[in-house]
Amino acid sequence: MPEQHDFPTVTQYASPDLIAEFTYRGLDCGSDPRWAESGAPDLDTYRKWCRHMCGIACLRMALLARTGDAPTLFDLLDGARKYGAYTEDTNTGAIHGLIYAPFAQYVNDVHRLHAEVHPTLTASELLGLLDSGRLVMASVHKEIRRPENPAPGKGGHLVLVTGRRGDILYFRNPSGHTEQARTASLPVSEFTEFFAGRGVSLT
């Protein structure tokens, strides 16, 4: 496993330097000049899906850490969708996912990573998984990217927790709006303010 500073960073948006504009200033994701690098077949597909790709970005980071090679975000998304890891409302078009169980089956079957769903996950269990050498896709509130502010809730977004040193957790945030937010670390006590107590671990 790479050292923390060498661990690959993948964002769910193709242009990391525009994430603040997309997430806080209302910039249309369809204006992302690098959208094609995501592997999306067209701009409309990218615009529709990029806000829902945090878990896919986490998977891509894990695959890159293993071999240095990984499919594009949208190739991974297509595979996950075939397993039912995302669903779309036929009436509204709303996207639901990431759905953990079919996602874990996809990862196990196709990518030969051992993925295990943790519907309940305490902070101490999270630390235990990290100590055993596993990566953890942890459900957190998206505002973990601004931890200096009070947590407005828990869950709804996935980050990849890559390790720890003492009580400091190291993680990659696919929607981090700054370099520090993308390659992040927080004390366990602060992390748990945003943590929903569930996730998926990967070997």
RAZIQUI-V659791 format. One record per residue. SS is DSSP state (~ for helix, > for strand, _ for the rest). PSI is psi in degrees with one decimal (NA if undefined). BURIAL is b if it has 24 or more other ideal C-beta (glycine too) atoms within 12 Angstrom, else e. Layout:
SS;PSI;BURIAL
SS;PSI;BURIAL
//
This chain:
_;135.0;e
_;154.3;e
_;160.2;e
~;-42.2;b
~;-18.6;e
~;-8.2;e
_;135.7;b
_;145.3;b
_;124.7;b
_;132.2;b
_;154.2;b
_;-15.0;b
_;144.5;b
_;-26.3;b
_;95.2;b
~;-33.8;b
~;-7.3;e
~;2.7;b
~;-40.1;b
~;-38.8;e
~;-41.4;e
~;-41.4;b
~;-26.0;b
~;-16.7;e
_;7.8;e
_;14.2;e
_;133.5;e
_;125.5;e
~;-22.6;b
~;-7.1;e
~;5.3;e
_;114.5;b
_;-15.8;e
_;17.6;e
~;-35.6;b
~;-24.4;e
~;-19.2;e
~;-13.6;b
_;3.4;b
_;141.7;b
_;-23.7;e
_;168.5;e
~;-38.8;e
~;-38.8;e
~;-41.9;b
~;-48.1;b
~;-39.6;e
~;-38.7;b
~;-20.3;b
~;-30.5;b
~;-8.7;b
~;12.9;b
_;15.6;b
~;-43.7;b
~;-37.1;b
~;-40.0;b
~;-38.1;b
~;-44.2;b
~;-42.5;b
~;-38.8;b
~;-43.5;b
~;-40.9;b
~;-40.6;b
~;-37.5;b
~;-30.3;b
~;-47.9;e
~;-9.3;e
_;3.9;e
_;145.3;e
_;150.8;b
_;166.6;e
_;165.5;b
~;-44.6;b
~;-25.4;b
~;-41.9;e
~;-42.0;b
~;-45.4;b
~;-42.1;b
~;-43.4;b
~;-37.9;b
~;-35.0;b
~;-26.3;e
_;-2.5;b
_;20.3;e
_;-14.4;b
>;146.5;b
>;157.3;e
>;135.0;e
_;123.1;e
_;-22.9;e
_;-44.9;e
_;-17.9;e
_;3.6;e
_;140.7;e
>;130.9;b
>;129.9;e
>;169.0;b
_;131.4;b
_;116.8;e
~;-48.0;b
~;-51.9;e
~;-29.6;b
~;-46.1;b
~;-38.4;b
~;-41.9;b
~;-47.9;b
~;-43.2;b
~;-47.3;e
~;-44.5;e
~;-39.5;b
~;-2.6;b
_;30.8;e
_;138.5;b
_;111.1;e
>;131.8;b
>;130.0;b
>;136.6;b
>;90.6;b
_;-25.7;e
_;135.3;e
_;110.2;b
_;166.0;e
~;-41.2;b
~;-36.3;e
~;-37.9;b
~;-45.8;b
~;-39.3;b
~;-39.5;e
~;-42.9;b
~;-41.3;b
~;-24.7;e
_;1.6;e
_;10.6;e
_;153.6;b
>;151.9;b
>;120.0;b
>;107.0;b
>;135.2;b
>;118.5;b
>;167.0;b
_;142.1;b
~;-23.2;b
~;8.4;b
~;-18.0;b
~;-13.7;b
~;67.4;b
_;-9.2;b
_;-14.8;e
_;153.6;e
_;141.6;e
_;124.4;b
_;-5.4;e
_;-169.7;e
_;137.6;e
_;175.2;b
_;-8.4;b
>;150.9;b
>;134.0;b
>;158.8;b
>;110.3;b
>;120.4;b
>;-15.0;b
>;-175.9;b
>;158.0;b
>;107.1;e
_;-125.6;e
_;15.7;e
>;123.5;e
>;138.4;b
>;132.3;b
>;158.0;b
>;130.3;b
>;113.2;b
_;-16.8;b
_;23.7;b
_;130.7;b
_;-5.2;b
_;165.7;e
~;-39.6;e
~;-35.1;e
~;-28.0;b
~;-40.0;b
>;86.1;b
>;162.3;b
>;145.4;b
>;149.5;b
>;148.7;e
~;-40.7;b
~;-35.8;e
~;-40.1;b
~;-42.4;b
_;-16.0;b
_;-25.8;b
_;-13.9;b
>;129.8;b
>;-2.4;b
>;36.6;e
>;164.5;b
>;-167.3;b
>;128.5;b
>;149.5;b
>;139.1;b
_;NA;e
//
